[in-house]
Amino acid sequence: MAEKTFLENEQTLEEIDHIGDCLKDAKAYGLELEVITWALKIMKRNPELSVKQAFSAAMAEWDI
């Protein structure tokens, strides 16, 4: 397996931070499970989206 480049690692860390921020915000409304579920559904329907994009869309779906 090829090693990830520095840029790929930075992008991965940025996505992880974004997901953490989304879940922190969702938790304030008691909607963590709903946001995760919607993000997974969005990724299944649109596999070209990044995880970050899917979580952003899920947050928007729940008006968070």
C-alpha positions in Angstrom: 0.0 0.0 0.0 1.3 3.4 -0.9 2.0 5.9 1.8 -0.1 9.1 1.9 1.5 12.3 0.9 1.7 15.2 3.4 -1.2 17.0 1.6 -3.4 13.9 1.8 -2.7 13.6 5.5 -3.5 17.3 6.0 -6.8 16.9 4.1 -7.6 13.8 6.2 -6.9 15.8 9.5 -9.1 18.7 8.2 -12.0 16.3 7.5 -11.6 14.7 10.9 -11.7 18.1 12.6 -14.7 19.1 10.5 -16.6 15.9 11.5 -15.7 16.6 15.2 -17.0 20.2 14.9 -20.2 19.0 13.2 -20.9 16.3 15.9 -20.2 18.8 18.7 -22.7 21.2 17.2 -25.2 18.4 16.6 -24.8 17.2 20.2 -26.0 20.6 21.4 -29.3 19.8 19.8 -29.4 16.1 20.6 -29.0 15.3 16.9 -25.7 13.4 16.7 -27.2 10.1 15.5 -29.4 11.9 13.0 -26.5 13.8 11.5 -24.3 10.7 11.2 -27.2 8.7 9.6 -27.9 11.5 7.1 -24.2 11.9 6.2 -24.0 8.1 5.5 -27.1 8.2 3.4 -25.8 11.2 1.5 -22.4 9.4 0.9 -24.2 6.3 -0.3 -26.3 8.4 -2.8 -23.3 10.5 -3.9 -20.1 8.5 -3.6 -18.1 11.3 -5.3 -18.6 13.6 -2.2 -16.0 13.9 0.4 -16.9 13.0 4.0 -16.6 16.7 4.9 -19.1 17.6 2.2 -21.5 14.8 3.3 -21.4 16.0 6.9 -21.9 19.6 5.9 -25.0 18.6 3.8 -26.3 16.5 6.8 -25.9 19.5 9.1 -27.8 21.7 6.6 -30.5 19.0 6.4 -31.1 19.4 10.1 -30.8 23.2 10.0 -27.8 23.2 12.3 
